[in-house]
Structures are given as C-alpha cells and as structure tokens.
C-alpha cells in the first residue's frame, strides 16, 4: 500500500500534463490504439528526462521503497492508460 501511494504521489505533478496530452490525442485522433502508443512514447520521454536530469534524486526515495525506475514508470504508464482509455470511451459515446 505504501508503494502505491508513493507511485500516486510521483504521478500527481504529471497528471495535468497527462490530461492535456489526452485532450490533444482526443482532438487529433481519438482511437485507443494510437492513444496507447502515444502515451508509451510520452512515458519513455518522461523516464529519460527524469533519469538524465537532476530530478533523478527523487528516484532514490522510491528505490529505498523497493521500486526500481522501470517498475515506477511502468506502473505510471498502466495508471495513465486506464485513465486515458476510460476518458476516450466516454468521449466516443458523445462524438
């Protein structure tokens, strides 16, 4: 439970950017397959950005909890995909 709350704490600042990306994806191409691929690329970009900048100091706390960088970002991706797919399914009902 402590790991999940730590993952959500790490995801909170990225949530706004994720919502903006989801809105742009919805406007340009509202298909689930393309949204999943786009979110994967964005997650890989965020992983690279955090790994190569001074923000990697934040990752030390997660490593102490037993979360590797790969596991942290893969969980962020899964959470983000559930939110994105839910949003796209709801929006497609109105389009």
N, C-alpha and C positions, 0 to 999 in steps of 0.2 A: 504494500500500500504506500509505503514511503517512497518507493521508486516511481510509482505512477504519479504521485503528487509532485515529485521533482521534475518529471517529464513535462507535466502540465505547466509548471512554473517556468520552465525553459521555453515552452511553446507560447506562453502568453504574449510576449513582445512581438512575436512573429504572426500572431493571429490577424492583426489588422492588414498586414501585407498579404496574407493568405486570402483574406476576404476580397481585397482589391484584385488580386490575380484571378480569383474565381469569377468575379464580375466581368473582368475583361475576357476571360475564356467563354463565359456565357454569351457575351455580346458577339464575339467573333466566330465561335464555333462551339455550339452547345452539346457536343457529343461526348459521352462519358469516356470513350477510349482516348480521345485527344486530350481531355482534361487530366486523365491519369498520367499520360506520358508527359504533359507539360508540367504537372506537379512534381513528377520524378526529376525532371531536369532542374526545376527550381530548388528542390530539396538538395540535389547534388551540388548546385551552386552555393546554397547556404552552408552546406557542410564544408566545402572548400574555403569559403570565406571565413568561417569560424576557425577552421583548422590552421589557416595561414596567417591570421592576424593576431593582434593582441587579445582577442576575445577567447583564445584557447585557454586562458587562465580560468575561465568559467567552467571549462570541462573538467578540471581537476576535482571539483566538488562532486561531480557525477561519477568520476572514476572511483572516488572513495566509497560511493554507494554501491559499487559493483556494476555500473553501467559503462560499457565501452562507448566510444564515439559512434561506431557503426550501429550499435543497438539503440542508442538515443535517437539518432536521426532516422533509423528505420521505424521506430515507434512514432516519431513525429509525422512521418510520411503516412503511416497507417491511419492515424487520427485525422490527419488532414484529408485523406482520401474519403473517409467516412463522411466528413462534413461536406466535402465537395460533391460527392455523389448524392447525398441527401438533398442538397441545395439544387442540383441540376434536375433531379427527379421532380421536385416540387415546381421548379420553374417551367419545365417542359409541359406540365399539366395546364399552364396558363398561356403557353405560346401556341 
